[in-house]
Amino acid sequence: MSSGSPSTRTLRFSKMEGAGNDFILLNGAGLDEVPDLGKVAELLCSRRRSVGADGLILVEPLKECGADVRVRFWNPDGEEVGTCGNGTRCAARFATVEGLASKEMVIDTDSGHIAAQVSDLTVCLRYSAEPTVELDATITSPEGRRSGHRVEIGNPHFIITMEHLPDGPIEAECRPLRYAPELEPAGANVHLVQVVDRNTIKIRSYERGVEAETLACGSGSMSSAVALCAAGHVESPVAVKTRSGDVLTIRFERRDDGGFTLLELEGPARTVYTGELPLD
């Protein structure tokens, strides 16, 4: 935070996108004082009244606990969340641009450490936390019972496999499922997924906190890939074709006990623009 004049406080930010997921990123090292970032997220993520984004991300230098930077995430509704796949990829590139870390780094989040490697075109993440998968779970919707796969990977996901993805809006179908009583208290991101072949899927994602479809969801893509592998439909690597048209690549190893290790998420991440906004 800097002073453009004695009476005006400004916030320097970068707008970034990863496979169509867009975020507002802040350098914590450049903040003289940290505002209420939940409130800042609500204000700045509004698409019709401000910058507009799927979330707000704070990146801070950290030379302890075996990590290079600390990353925190807020949804547009102001709620802080533990992790965000595409947001973490954007945060990794942002950290290199801002001089907070080298192109190979370890990121500390509320959901554990994540190793990142930044290249010219893509950012690849490797997760230390292992996903938990529950196949063929049943939840309640206004239209009746729905079956899908539940996955927890720092945040909750519900995956529904379909023969063909719908062409039109998905909010009316997914929003009631996101609030299903079986998913309380946090709810879940809801994903509609089509298996193309053993190494390719298509996905459409409704994200909680955004409360709408997003053009991509990194953690949802990982969750869908491991759930469909556990169900016997796909194998690593999995190319995930997102609503934006970009492809996210998911890699993993499956243990003899059915668990998943060495989970990786790779895809594009770029800076759209940088700017300053008044906070007063």
Protein Blocks (a to p, Z undefined) as FASTA:
>chain_A
ZZfbfkbccdddddddeehiacddddfklpmbacdfklmmmmmmpmklmnopabdcdddd
ddeehiabdcddddfkopacfbdfklmmmmmmmmmmnopacfbdcdddfkbpcdddddfk
bccdddfbdcdddehiacddfkbccddddddehiacdddddfbdcfbdfklmmmmmmmgm
klpmnbpaddddddfblmbccdddddehjlpacfbdfklmmmmmmmmmmnopaccddddd
dfkopacdddddddfkopaehiacddddddfbdcdddfZZ
